[in-house]
Amino acid sequence: MAPATPKADVITWSNLPAQTADGVERRGFPGTGASLKHIVIKAGTAAPRHSHVHEQFVIVVEGRVLLTCEAGPVDLRPGMVIRFDPDAWHSADFIEDTVLIEVNLNPAG
């Protein structure tokens, strides 16, 4: 049996199905070792303290987020990136309508 040919996937966020709840719209793009999410959050939305079993990168594309994490409060604005270790807690208050790109790495093992 011949090995699979490596491939590339090209998407447009608006062509992916959206999951919408509580002022948040998520569109996901799964990969082999990570997943990518495009997230649109309405101003006034809050994300209570939580953590994830995976490493996570969050890129702020638009808007303003007041993030609280073990490192203290952070005023996130466009162009900023934050990385969380697995199980690192964080919470967020969305001050403005916000667009984020989230990269979630699959847990080790």
MODELLER restraints for C-alpha pairs under 7 A, 6 or more apart:
rsr = mdl.restraints
at = mdl.atoms
rsr.add(forms.Gaussian(group=physical.xy_distance, feature=features.Distance(at['CA:13:A'], at['CA:27:A']), mean=6.86, stdev=0.5))
rsr.add(forms.Gaussian(group=physical.xy_distance, feature=features.Distance(at['CA:16:A'], at['CA:27:A']), mean=6.10, stdev=0.5))
rsr.add(forms.Gaussian(group=physical.xy_distance, feature=features.Distance(at['CA:17:A'], at['CA:27:A']), mean=6.16, stdev=0.5))
rsr.add(forms.Gaussian(group=physical.xy_distance, feature=features.Distance(at['CA:18:A'], at['CA:25:A']), mean=6.22, stdev=0.5))
rsr.add(forms.Gaussian(group=physical.xy_distance, feature=features.Distance(at['CA:18:A'], at['CA:26:A']), mean=5.53, stdev=0.5))
rsr.add(forms.Gaussian(group=physical.xy_distance, feature=features.Distance(at['CA:18:A'], at['CA:27:A']), mean=4.92, stdev=0.5))
rsr.add(forms.Gaussian(group=physical.xy_distance, feature=features.Distance(at['CA:19:A'], at['CA:25:A']), mean=5.66, stdev=0.5))
rsr.add(forms.Gaussian(group=physical.xy_distance, feature=features.Distance(at['CA:19:A'], at['CA:26:A']), mean=5.17, stdev=0.5))
rsr.add(forms.Gaussian(group=physical.xy_distance, feature=features.Distance(at['CA:19:A'], at['CA:27:A']), mean=6.51, stdev=0.5))
rsr.add(forms.Gaussian(group=physical.xy_distance, feature=features.Distance(at['CA:20:A'], at['CA:26:A']), mean=6.38, stdev=0.5))
rsr.add(forms.Gaussian(group=physical.xy_distance, feature=features.Distance(at['CA:23:A'], at['CA:41:A']), mean=5.87, stdev=0.5))
rsr.add(forms.Gaussian(group=physical.xy_distance, feature=features.Distance(at['CA:23:A'], at['CA:42:A']), mean=5.31, stdev=0.5))
rsr.add(forms.Gaussian(group=physical.xy_distance, feature=features.Distance(at['CA:23:A'], at['CA:45:A']), mean=6.45, stdev=0.5))
rsr.add(forms.Gaussian(group=physical.xy_distance, feature=features.Distance(at['CA:24:A'], at['CA:39:A']), mean=6.93, stdev=0.5))
rsr.add(forms.Gaussian(group=physical.xy_distance, feature=features.Distance(at['CA:24:A'], at['CA:40:A']), mean=5.75, stdev=0.5))
rsr.add(forms.Gaussian(group=physical.xy_distance, feature=features.Distance(at['CA:24:A'], at['CA:41:A']), mean=4.57, stdev=0.5))
rsr.add(forms.Gaussian(group=physical.xy_distance, feature=features.Distance(at['CA:24:A'], at['CA:42:A']), mean=6.54, stdev=0.5))
rsr.add(forms.Gaussian(group=physical.xy_distance, feature=features.Distance(at['CA:25:A'], at['CA:39:A']), mean=5.62, stdev=0.5))
rsr.add(forms.Gaussian(group=physical.xy_distance, feature=features.Distance(at['CA:25:A'], at['CA:40:A']), mean=5.11, stdev=0.5))
rsr.add(forms.Gaussian(group=physical.xy_distance, feature=features.Distance(at['CA:25:A'], at['CA:41:A']), mean=6.51, stdev=0.5))
rsr.add(forms.Gaussian(group=physical.xy_distance, feature=features.Distance(at['CA:26:A'], at['CA:37:A']), mean=6.58, stdev=0.5))
rsr.add(forms.Gaussian(group=physical.xy_distance, feature=features.Distance(at['CA:26:A'], at['CA:38:A']), mean=5.81, stdev=0.5))
rsr.add(forms.Gaussian(group=physical.xy_distance, feature=features.Distance(at['CA:26:A'], at['CA:39:A']), mean=4.59, stdev=0.5))
rsr.add(forms.Gaussian(group=physical.xy_distance, feature=features.Distance(at['CA:26:A'], at['CA:40:A']), mean=6.64, stdev=0.5))
rsr.add(forms.Gaussian(group=physical.xy_distance, feature=features.Distance(at['CA:27:A'], at['CA:37:A']), mean=5.56, stdev=0.5))
rsr.add(forms.Gaussian(group=physical.xy_distance, feature=features.Distance(at['CA:27:A'], at['CA:38:A']), mean=5.20, stdev=0.5))
rsr.add(forms.Gaussian(group=physical.xy_distance, feature=features.Distance(at['CA:27:A'], at['CA:39:A']), mean=6.52, stdev=0.5))
rsr.add(forms.Gaussian(group=physical.xy_distance, feature=features.Distance(at['CA:28:A'], at['CA:36:A']), mean=5.84, stdev=0.5))
rsr.add(forms.Gaussian(group=physical.xy_distance, feature=features.Distance(at['CA:28:A'], at['CA:37:A']), mean=4.41, stdev=0.5))
rsr.add(forms.Gaussian(group=physical.xy_distance, feature=features.Distance(at['CA:28:A'], at['CA:38:A']), mean=6.49, stdev=0.5))
rsr.add(forms.Gaussian(group=physical.xy_distance, feature=features.Distance(at['CA:29:A'], at['CA:35:A']), mean=5.78, stdev=0.5))
rsr.add(forms.Gaussian(group=physical.xy_distance, feature=features.Distance(at['CA:29:A'], at['CA:36:A']), mean=5.10, stdev=0.5))
rsr.add(forms.Gaussian(group=physical.xy_distance, feature=features.Distance(at['CA:29:A'], at['CA:37:A']), mean=6.15, stdev=0.5))
rsr.add(forms.Gaussian(group=physical.xy_distance, feature=features.Distance(at['CA:30:A'], at['CA:36:A']), mean=6.24, stdev=0.5))
rsr.add(forms.Gaussian(group=physical.xy_distance, feature=features.Distance(at['CA:33:A'], at['CA:105:A']), mean=6.17, stdev=0.5))
rsr.add(forms.Gaussian(group=physical.xy_distance, feature=features.Distance(at['CA:33:A'], at['CA:106:A']), mean=5.47, stdev=0.5))
rsr.add(forms.Gaussian(group=physical.xy_distance, feature=features.Distance(at['CA:34:A'], at['CA:103:A']), mean=6.87, stdev=0.5))
rsr.add(forms.Gaussian(group=physical.xy_distance, feature=features.Distance(at['CA:34:A'], at['CA:104:A']), mean=5.43, stdev=0.5))
rsr.add(forms.Gaussian(group=physical.xy_distance, feature=features.Distance(at['CA:34:A'], at['CA:105:A']), mean=4.19, stdev=0.5))
rsr.add(forms.Gaussian(group=physical.xy_distance, feature=features.Distance(at['CA:34:A'], at['CA:106:A']), mean=5.25, stdev=0.5))
rsr.add(forms.Gaussian(group=physical.xy_distance, feature=features.Distance(at['CA:35:A'], at['CA:103:A']), mean=5.83, stdev=0.5))
rsr.add(forms.Gaussian(group=physical.xy_distance, feature=features.Distance(at['CA:35:A'], at['CA:104:A']), mean=5.21, stdev=0.5))
rsr.add(forms.Gaussian(group=physical.xy_distance, feature=features.Distance(at['CA:35:A'], at['CA:105:A']), mean=6.52, stdev=0.5))
rsr.add(forms.Gaussian(group=physical.xy_distance, feature=features.Distance(at['CA:36:A'], at['CA:102:A']), mean=5.65, stdev=0.5))
rsr.add(forms.Gaussian(group=physical.xy_distance, feature=features.Distance(at['CA:36:A'], at['CA:103:A']), mean=4.70, stdev=0.5))
rsr.add(forms.Gaussian(group=physical.xy_distance, feature=features.Distance(at['CA:36:A'], at['CA:104:A']), mean=6.41, stdev=0.5))
rsr.add(forms.Gaussian(group=physical.xy_distance, feature=features.Distance(at['CA:37:A'], at['CA:101:A']), mean=5.63, stdev=0.5))
rsr.add(forms.Gaussian(group=physical.xy_distance, feature=features.Distance(at['CA:37:A'], at['CA:102:A']), mean=4.97, stdev=0.5))
rsr.add(forms.Gaussian(group=physical.xy_distance, feature=features.Distance(at['CA:37:A'], at['CA:103:A']), mean=6.56, stdev=0.5))
rsr.add(forms.Gaussian(group=physical.xy_distance, feature=features.Distance(at['CA:38:A'], at['CA:100:A']), mean=5.99, stdev=0.5))
rsr.add(forms.Gaussian(group=physical.xy_distance, feature=features.Distance(at['CA:38:A'], at['CA:101:A']), mean=4.85, stdev=0.5))
rsr.add(forms.Gaussian(group=physical.xy_distance, feature=features.Distance(at['CA:38:A'], at['CA:102:A']), mean=6.56, stdev=0.5))
rsr.add(forms.Gaussian(group=physical.xy_distance, feature=features.Distance(at['CA:39:A'], at['CA:99:A']), mean=5.66, stdev=0.5))
rsr.add(forms.Gaussian(group=physical.xy_distance, feature=features.Distance(at['CA:39:A'], at['CA:100:A']), mean=5.12, stdev=0.5))
rsr.add(forms.Gaussian(group=physical.xy_distance, feature=features.Distance(at['CA:39:A'], at['CA:101:A']), mean=6.30, stdev=0.5))
rsr.add(forms.Gaussian(group=physical.xy_distance, feature=features.Distance(at['CA:40:A'], at['CA:98:A']), mean=5.75, stdev=0.5))
rsr.add(forms.Gaussian(group=physical.xy_distance, feature=features.Distance(at['CA:40:A'], at['CA:99:A']), mean=4.58, stdev=0.5))
rsr.add(forms.Gaussian(group=physical.xy_distance, feature=features.Distance(at['CA:40:A'], at['CA:100:A']), mean=6.53, stdev=0.5))
rsr.add(forms.Gaussian(group=physical.xy_distance, feature=features.Distance(at['CA:41:A'], at['CA:97:A']), mean=5.74, stdev=0.5))
rsr.add(forms.Gaussian(group=physical.xy_distance, feature=features.Distance(at['CA:41:A'], at['CA:98:A']), mean=5.14, stdev=0.5))
rsr.add(forms.Gaussian(group=physical.xy_distance, feature=features.Distance(at['CA:41:A'], at['CA:99:A']), mean=6.43, stdev=0.5))
rsr.add(forms.Gaussian(group=physical.xy_distance, feature=features.Distance(at['CA:42:A'], at['CA:96:A']), mean=6.94, stdev=0.5))
rsr.add(forms.Gaussian(group=physical.xy_distance, feature=features.Distance(at['CA:42:A'], at['CA:97:A']), mean=4.53, stdev=0.5))
rsr.add(forms.Gaussian(group=physical.xy_distance, feature=features.Distance(at['CA:42:A'], at['CA:98:A']), mean=6.50, stdev=0.5))
rsr.add(forms.Gaussian(group=physical.xy_distance, feature=features.Distance(at['CA:43:A'], at['CA:94:A']), mean=5.22, stdev=0.5))
rsr.add(forms.Gaussian(group=physical.xy_distance, feature=features.Distance(at['CA:43:A'], at['CA:95:A']), mean=5.19, stdev=0.5))
rsr.add(forms.Gaussian(group=physical.xy_distance, feature=features.Distance(at['CA:43:A'], at['CA:96:A']), mean=4.36, stdev=0.5))
rsr.add(forms.Gaussian(group=physical.xy_distance, feature=features.Distance(at['CA:43:A'], at['CA:97:A']), mean=4.45, stdev=0.5))
rsr.add(forms.Gaussian(group=physical.xy_distance, feature=features.Distance(at['CA:44:A'], at['CA:93:A']), mean=6.95, stdev=0.5))
rsr.add(forms.Gaussian(group=physical.xy_distance, feature=features.Distance(at['CA:44:A'], at['CA:94:A']), mean=5.59, stdev=0.5))
rsr.add(forms.Gaussian(group=physical.xy_distance, feature=features.Distance(at['CA:44:A'], at['CA:95:A']), mean=5.94, stdev=0.5))
rsr.add(forms.Gaussian(group=physical.xy_distance, feature=features.Distance(at['CA:45:A'], at['CA:93:A']), mean=6.22, stdev=0.5))
rsr.add(forms.Gaussian(group=physical.xy_distance, feature=features.Distance(at['CA:45:A'], at['CA:94:A']), mean=5.46, stdev=0.5))
rsr.add(forms.Gaussian(group=physical.xy_distance, feature=features.Distance(at['CA:46:A'], at['CA:92:A']), mean=5.72, stdev=0.5))
rsr.add(forms.Gaussian(group=physical.xy_distance, feature=features.Distance(at['CA:46:A'], at['CA:93:A']), mean=4.50, stdev=0.5))
rsr.add(forms.Gaussian(group=physical.xy_distance, feature=features.Distance(at['CA:46:A'], at['CA:94:A']), mean=6.14, stdev=0.5))
rsr.add(forms.Gaussian(group=physical.xy_distance, feature=features.Distance(at['CA:47:A'], at['CA:91:A']), mean=5.44, stdev=0.5))
rsr.add(forms.Gaussian(group=physical.xy_distance, feature=features.Distance(at['CA:47:A'], at['CA:92:A']), mean=5.02, stdev=0.5))
rsr.add(forms.Gaussian(group=physical.xy_distance, feature=features.Distance(at['CA:47:A'], at['CA:93:A']), mean=6.42, stdev=0.5))
rsr.add(forms.Gaussian(group=physical.xy_distance, feature=features.Distance(at['CA:48:A'], at['CA:91:A']), mean=5.02, stdev=0.5))
rsr.add(forms.Gaussian(group=physical.xy_distance, feature=features.Distance(at['CA:48:A'], at['CA:92:A']), mean=6.72, stdev=0.5))
rsr.add(forms.Gaussian(group=physical.xy_distance, feature=features.Distance(at['CA:49:A'], at['CA:89:A']), mean=6.32, stdev=0.5))
rsr.add(forms.Gaussian(group=physical.xy_distance, feature=features.Distance(at['CA:49:A'], at['CA:90:A']), mean=5.20, stdev=0.5))
rsr.add(forms.Gaussian(group=physical.xy_distance, feature=features.Distance(at['CA:49:A'], at['CA:91:A']), mean=4.25, stdev=0.5))
rsr.add(forms.Gaussian(group=physical.xy_distance, feature=features.Distance(at['CA:50:A'], at['CA:89:A']), mean=5.27, stdev=0.5))
rsr.add(forms.Gaussian(group=physical.xy_distance, feature=features.Distance(at['CA:50:A'], at['CA:90:A']), mean=5.66, stdev=0.5))
rsr.add(forms.Gaussian(group=physical.xy_distance, feature=features.Distance(at['CA:50:A'], at['CA:91:A']), mean=6.43, stdev=0.5))
rsr.add(forms.Gaussian(group=physical.xy_distance, feature=features.Distance(at['CA:51:A'], at['CA:87:A']), mean=5.05, stdev=0.5))
rsr.add(forms.Gaussian(group=physical.xy_distance, feature=features.Distance(at['CA:51:A'], at['CA:88:A']), mean=5.50, stdev=0.5))
rsr.add(forms.Gaussian(group=physical.xy_distance, feature=features.Distance(at['CA:51:A'], at['CA:89:A']), mean=4.49, stdev=0.5))
rsr.add(forms.Gaussian(group=physical.xy_distance, feature=features.Distance(at['CA:51:A'], at['CA:90:A']), mean=6.40, stdev=0.5))
rsr.add(forms.Gaussian(group=physical.xy_distance, feature=features.Distance(at['CA:52:A'], at['CA:86:A']), mean=5.87, stdev=0.5))
rsr.add(forms.Gaussian(group=physical.xy_distance, feature=features.Distance(at['CA:52:A'], at['CA:87:A']), mean=5.13, stdev=0.5))
rsr.add(forms.Gaussian(group=physical.xy_distance, feature=features.Distance(at['CA:53:A'], at['CA:86:A']), mean=4.91, stdev=0.5))
rsr.add(forms.Gaussian(group=physical.xy_distance, feature=features.Distance(at['CA:53:A'], at['CA:87:A']), mean=5.29, stdev=0.5))
rsr.add(forms.Gaussian(group=physical.xy_distance, feature=features.Distance(at['CA:53:A'], at['CA:107:A']), mean=6.53, stdev=0.5))
rsr.add(forms.Gaussian(group=physical.xy_distance, feature=features.Distance(at['CA:54:A'], at['CA:86:A']), mean=4.55, stdev=0.5))
rsr.add(forms.Gaussian(group=physical.xy_distance, feature=features.Distance(at['CA:54:A'], at['CA:104:A']), mean=6.48, stdev=0.5))
rsr.add(forms.Gaussian(group=physical.xy_distance, feature=features.Distance(at['CA:54:A'], at['CA:105:A']), mean=5.83, stdev=0.5))
rsr.add(forms.Gaussian(group=physical.xy_distance, feature=features.Distance(at['CA:54:A'], at['CA:106:A']), mean=5.92, stdev=0.5))
rsr.add(forms.Gaussian(group=physical.xy_distance, feature=features.Distance(at['CA:54:A'], at['CA:107:A']), mean=4.84, stdev=0.5))
rsr.add(forms.Gaussian(group=physical.xy_distance, feature=features.Distance(at['CA:55:A'], at['CA:84:A']), mean=5.72, stdev=0.5))
rsr.add(forms.Gaussian(group=physical.xy_distance, feature=features.Distance(at['CA:55:A'], at['CA:85:A']), mean=4.83, stdev=0.5))
rsr.add(forms.Gaussian(group=physical.xy_distance, feature=features.Distance(at['CA:55:A'], at['CA:86:A']), mean=4.61, stdev=0.5))
rsr.add(forms.Gaussian(group=physical.xy_distance, feature=features.Distance(at['CA:55:A'], at['CA:104:A']), mean=6.08, stdev=0.5))
rsr.add(forms.Gaussian(group=physical.xy_distance, feature=features.Distance(at['CA:55:A'], at['CA:105:A']), mean=5.47, stdev=0.5))
rsr.add(forms.Gaussian(group=physical.xy_distance, feature=features.Distance(at['CA:56:A'], at['CA:83:A']), mean=5.63, stdev=0.5))
rsr.add(forms.Gaussian(group=physical.xy_distance, feature=features.Distance(at['CA:56:A'], at['CA:84:A']), mean=5.15, stdev=0.5))
rsr.add(forms.Gaussian(group=physical.xy_distance, feature=features.Distance(at['CA:56:A'], at['CA:85:A']), mean=6.77, stdev=0.5))
rsr.add(forms.Gaussian(group=physical.xy_distance, feature=features.Distance(at['CA:56:A'], at['CA:103:A']), mean=5.65, stdev=0.5))
rsr.add(forms.Gaussian(group=physical.xy_distance, feature=features.Distance(at['CA:56:A'], at['CA:104:A']), mean=4.66, stdev=0.5))
rsr.add(forms.Gaussian(group=physical.xy_distance, feature=features.Distance(at['CA:56:A'], at['CA:105:A']), mean=6.32, stdev=0.5))
rsr.add(forms.Gaussian(group=physical.xy_distance, feature=features.Distance(at['CA:57:A'], at['CA:81:A']), mean=6.90, stdev=0.5))
rsr.add(forms.Gaussian(group=physical.xy_distance, feature=features.Distance(at['CA:57:A'], at['CA:82:A']), mean=5.71, stdev=0.5))
rsr.add(forms.Gaussian(group=physical.xy_distance, feature=features.Distance(at['CA:57:A'], at['CA:83:A']), mean=4.36, stdev=0.5))
rsr.add(forms.Gaussian(group=physical.xy_distance, feature=features.Distance(at['CA:57:A'], at['CA:84:A']), mean=6.40, stdev=0.5))
rsr.add(forms.Gaussian(group=physical.xy_distance, feature=features.Distance(at['CA:57:A'], at['CA:102:A']), mean=5.75, stdev=0.5))
rsr.add(forms.Gaussian(group=physical.xy_distance, feature=features.Distance(at['CA:57:A'], at['CA:103:A']), mean=5.05, stdev=0.5))
rsr.add(forms.Gaussian(group=physical.xy_distance, feature=features.Distance(at['CA:57:A'], at['CA:104:A']), mean=6.61, stdev=0.5))
rsr.add(forms.Gaussian(group=physical.xy_distance, feature=features.Distance(at['CA:58:A'], at['CA:81:A']), mean=5.55, stdev=0.5))
rsr.add(forms.Gaussian(group=physical.xy_distance, feature=features.Distance(at['CA:58:A'], at['CA:82:A']), mean=5.34, stdev=0.5))
rsr.add(forms.Gaussian(group=physical.xy_distance, feature=features.Distance(at['CA:58:A'], at['CA:83:A']), mean=6.44, stdev=0.5))
rsr.add(forms.Gaussian(group=physical.xy_distance, feature=features.Distance(at['CA:58:A'], at['CA:100:A']), mean=6.59, stdev=0.5))
rsr.add(forms.Gaussian(group=physical.xy_distance, feature=features.Distance(at['CA:58:A'], at['CA:101:A']), mean=5.79, stdev=0.5))
rsr.add(forms.Gaussian(group=physical.xy_distance, feature=features.Distance(at['CA:58:A'], at['CA:102:A']), mean=4.55, stdev=0.5))
rsr.add(forms.Gaussian(group=physical.xy_distance, feature=features.Distance(at['CA:58:A'], at['CA:103:A']), mean=6.42, stdev=0.5))
rsr.add(forms.Gaussian(group=physical.xy_distance, feature=features.Distance(at['CA:59:A'], at['CA:79:A']), mean=6.97, stdev=0.5))
rsr.add(forms.Gaussian(group=physical.xy_distance, feature=features.Distance(at['CA:59:A'], at['CA:80:A']), mean=6.04, stdev=0.5))
rsr.add(forms.Gaussian(group=physical.xy_distance, feature=features.Distance(at['CA:59:A'], at['CA:81:A']), mean=4.49, stdev=0.5))
rsr.add(forms.Gaussian(group=physical.xy_distance, feature=features.Distance(at['CA:59:A'], at['CA:82:A']), mean=6.75, stdev=0.5))
rsr.add(forms.Gaussian(group=physical.xy_distance, feature=features.Distance(at['CA:59:A'], at['CA:100:A']), mean=5.57, stdev=0.5))
rsr.add(forms.Gaussian(group=physical.xy_distance, feature=features.Distance(at['CA:59:A'], at['CA:101:A']), mean=5.06, stdev=0.5))
rsr.add(forms.Gaussian(group=physical.xy_distance, feature=features.Distance(at['CA:59:A'], at['CA:102:A']), mean=6.35, stdev=0.5))
rsr.add(forms.Gaussian(group=physical.xy_distance, feature=features.Distance(at['CA:60:A'], at['CA:77:A']), mean=6.15, stdev=0.5))
rsr.add(forms.Gaussian(group=physical.xy_distance, feature=features.Distance(at['CA:60:A'], at['CA:78:A']), mean=4.80, stdev=0.5))
rsr.add(forms.Gaussian(group=physical.xy_distance, feature=features.Distance(at['CA:60:A'], at['CA:79:A']), mean=5.76, stdev=0.5))
rsr.add(forms.Gaussian(group=physical.xy_distance, feature=features.Distance(at['CA:60:A'], at['CA:80:A']), mean=5.59, stdev=0.5))
rsr.add(forms.Gaussian(group=physical.xy_distance, feature=features.Distance(at['CA:60:A'], at['CA:81:A']), mean=6.35, stdev=0.5))
rsr.add(forms.Gaussian(group=physical.xy_distance, feature=features.Distance(at['CA:60:A'], at['CA:99:A']), mean=6.36, stdev=0.5))
rsr.add(forms.Gaussian(group=physical.xy_distance, feature=features.Distance(at['CA:60:A'], at['CA:100:A']), mean=4.79, stdev=0.5))
rsr.add(forms.Gaussian(group=physical.xy_distance, feature=features.Distance(at['CA:60:A'], at['CA:101:A']), mean=6.65, stdev=0.5))
rsr.add(forms.Gaussian(group=physical.xy_distance, feature=features.Distance(at['CA:61:A'], at['CA:78:A']), mean=4.90, stdev=0.5))
rsr.add(forms.Gaussian(group=physical.xy_distance, feature=features.Distance(at['CA:61:A'], at['CA:79:A']), mean=6.20, stdev=0.5))
rsr.add(forms.Gaussian(group=physical.xy_distance, feature=features.Distance(at['CA:61:A'], at['CA:99:A']), mean=5.34, stdev=0.5))
rsr.add(forms.Gaussian(group=physical.xy_distance, feature=features.Distance(at['CA:61:A'], at['CA:100:A']), mean=5.51, stdev=0.5))
rsr.add(forms.Gaussian(group=physical.xy_distance, feature=features.Distance(at['CA:62:A'], at['CA:78:A']), mean=5.08, stdev=0.5))
rsr.add(forms.Gaussian(group=physical.xy_distance, feature=features.Distance(at['CA:62:A'], at['CA:98:A']), mean=5.16, stdev=0.5))
rsr.add(forms.Gaussian(group=physical.xy_distance, feature=features.Distance(at['CA:62:A'], at['CA:99:A']), mean=4.94, stdev=0.5))
rsr.add(forms.Gaussian(group=physical.xy_distance, feature=features.Distance(at['CA:63:A'], at['CA:77:A']), mean=6.21, stdev=0.5))
rsr.add(forms.Gaussian(group=physical.xy_distance, feature=features.Distance(at['CA:63:A'], at['CA:78:A']), mean=6.39, stdev=0.5))
rsr.add(forms.Gaussian(group=physical.xy_distance, feature=features.Distance(at['CA:63:A'], at['CA:96:A']), mean=5.11, stdev=0.5))
rsr.add(forms.Gaussian(group=physical.xy_distance, feature=features.Distance(at['CA:63:A'], at['CA:97:A']), mean=5.43, stdev=0.5))
rsr.add(forms.Gaussian(group=physical.xy_distance, feature=features.Distance(at['CA:63:A'], at['CA:98:A']), mean=4.07, stdev=0.5))
rsr.add(forms.Gaussian(group=physical.xy_distance, feature=features.Distance(at['CA:63:A'], at['CA:99:A']), mean=6.47, stdev=0.5))
rsr.add(forms.Gaussian(group=physical.xy_distance, feature=features.Distance(at['CA:64:A'], at['CA:76:A']), mean=5.71, stdev=0.5))
rsr.add(forms.Gaussian(group=physical.xy_distance, feature=features.Distance(at['CA:64:A'], at['CA:77:A']), mean=4.94, stdev=0.5))
rsr.add(forms.Gaussian(group=physical.xy_distance, feature=features.Distance(at['CA:64:A'], at['CA:94:A']), mean=6.23, stdev=0.5))
rsr.add(forms.Gaussian(group=physical.xy_distance, feature=features.Distance(at['CA:64:A'], at['CA:95:A']), mean=5.50, stdev=0.5))
rsr.add(forms.Gaussian(group=physical.xy_distance, feature=features.Distance(at['CA:64:A'], at['CA:96:A']), mean=5.23, stdev=0.5))
rsr.add(forms.Gaussian(group=physical.xy_distance, feature=features.Distance(at['CA:64:A'], at['CA:98:A']), mean=6.22, stdev=0.5))
rsr.add(forms.Gaussian(group=physical.xy_distance, feature=features.Distance(at['CA:65:A'], at['CA:75:A']), mean=6.00, stdev=0.5))
rsr.add(forms.Gaussian(group=physical.xy_distance, feature=features.Distance(at['CA:65:A'], at['CA:76:A']), mean=5.01, stdev=0.5))
rsr.add(forms.Gaussian(group=physical.xy_distance, feature=features.Distance(at['CA:65:A'], at['CA:77:A']), mean=6.71, stdev=0.5))
rsr.add(forms.Gaussian(group=physical.xy_distance, feature=features.Distance(at['CA:65:A'], at['CA:92:A']), mean=6.45, stdev=0.5))
rsr.add(forms.Gaussian(group=physical.xy_distance, feature=features.Distance(at['CA:65:A'], at['CA:93:A']), mean=5.74, stdev=0.5))
rsr.add(forms.Gaussian(group=physical.xy_distance, feature=features.Distance(at['CA:65:A'], at['CA:94:A']), mean=4.57, stdev=0.5))
rsr.add(forms.Gaussian(group=physical.xy_distance, feature=features.Distance(at['CA:65:A'], at['CA:95:A']), mean=5.68, stdev=0.5))
rsr.add(forms.Gaussian(group=physical.xy_distance, feature=features.Distance(at['CA:66:A'], at['CA:73:A']), mean=6.94, stdev=0.5))
rsr.add(forms.Gaussian(group=physical.xy_distance, feature=features.Distance(at['CA:66:A'], at['CA:74:A']), mean=5.90, stdev=0.5))
rsr.add(forms.Gaussian(group=physical.xy_distance, feature=features.Distance(at['CA:66:A'], at['CA:75:A']), mean=4.78, stdev=0.5))
rsr.add(forms.Gaussian(group=physical.xy_distance, feature=features.Distance(at['CA:66:A'], at['CA:76:A']), mean=6.15, stdev=0.5))
rsr.add(forms.Gaussian(group=physical.xy_distance, feature=features.Distance(at['CA:66:A'], at['CA:92:A']), mean=5.61, stdev=0.5))
rsr.add(forms.Gaussian(group=physical.xy_distance, feature=features.Distance(at['CA:66:A'], at['CA:93:A']), mean=5.14, stdev=0.5))
rsr.add(forms.Gaussian(group=physical.xy_distance, feature=features.Distance(at['CA:66:A'], at['CA:94:A']), mean=6.38, stdev=0.5))
rsr.add(forms.Gaussian(group=physical.xy_distance, feature=features.Distance(at['CA:67:A'], at['CA:73:A']), mean=5.66, stdev=0.5))
rsr.add(forms.Gaussian(group=physical.xy_distance, feature=features.Distance(at['CA:67:A'], at['CA:74:A']), mean=5.06, stdev=0.5))
rsr.add(forms.Gaussian(group=physical.xy_distance, feature=features.Distance(at['CA:67:A'], at['CA:75:A']), mean=6.30, stdev=0.5))
rsr.add(forms.Gaussian(group=physical.xy_distance, feature=features.Distance(at['CA:67:A'], at['CA:76:A']), mean=6.89, stdev=0.5))
rsr.add(forms.Gaussian(group=physical.xy_distance, feature=features.Distance(at['CA:67:A'], at['CA:91:A']), mean=5.83, stdev=0.5))
rsr.add(forms.Gaussian(group=physical.xy_distance, feature=features.Distance(at['CA:67:A'], at['CA:92:A']), mean=4.41, stdev=0.5))
rsr.add(forms.Gaussian(group=physical.xy_distance, feature=features.Distance(at['CA:67:A'], at['CA:93:A']), mean=6.51, stdev=0.5))
rsr.add(forms.Gaussian(group=physical.xy_distance, feature=features.Distance(at['CA:68:A'], at['CA:74:A']), mean=6.26, stdev=0.5))
rsr.add(forms.Gaussian(group=physical.xy_distance, feature=features.Distance(at['CA:68:A'], at['CA:90:A']), mean=5.57, stdev=0.5))
rsr.add(forms.Gaussian(group=physical.xy_distance, feature=features.Distance(at['CA:68:A'], at['CA:91:A']), mean=5.26, stdev=0.5))
rsr.add(forms.Gaussian(group=physical.xy_distance, feature=features.Distance(at['CA:68:A'], at['CA:92:A']), mean=6.16, stdev=0.5))
rsr.add(forms.Gaussian(group=physical.xy_distance, feature=features.Distance(at['CA:69:A'], at['CA:89:A']), mean=5.99, stdev=0.5))
rsr.add(forms.Gaussian(group=physical.xy_distance, feature=features.Distance(at['CA:69:A'], at['CA:90:A']), mean=4.38, stdev=0.5))
rsr.add(forms.Gaussian(group=physical.xy_distance, feature=features.Distance(at['CA:69:A'], at['CA:91:A']), mean=6.60, stdev=0.5))
rsr.add(forms.Gaussian(group=physical.xy_distance, feature=features.Distance(at['CA:70:A'], at['CA:89:A']), mean=6.90, stdev=0.5))
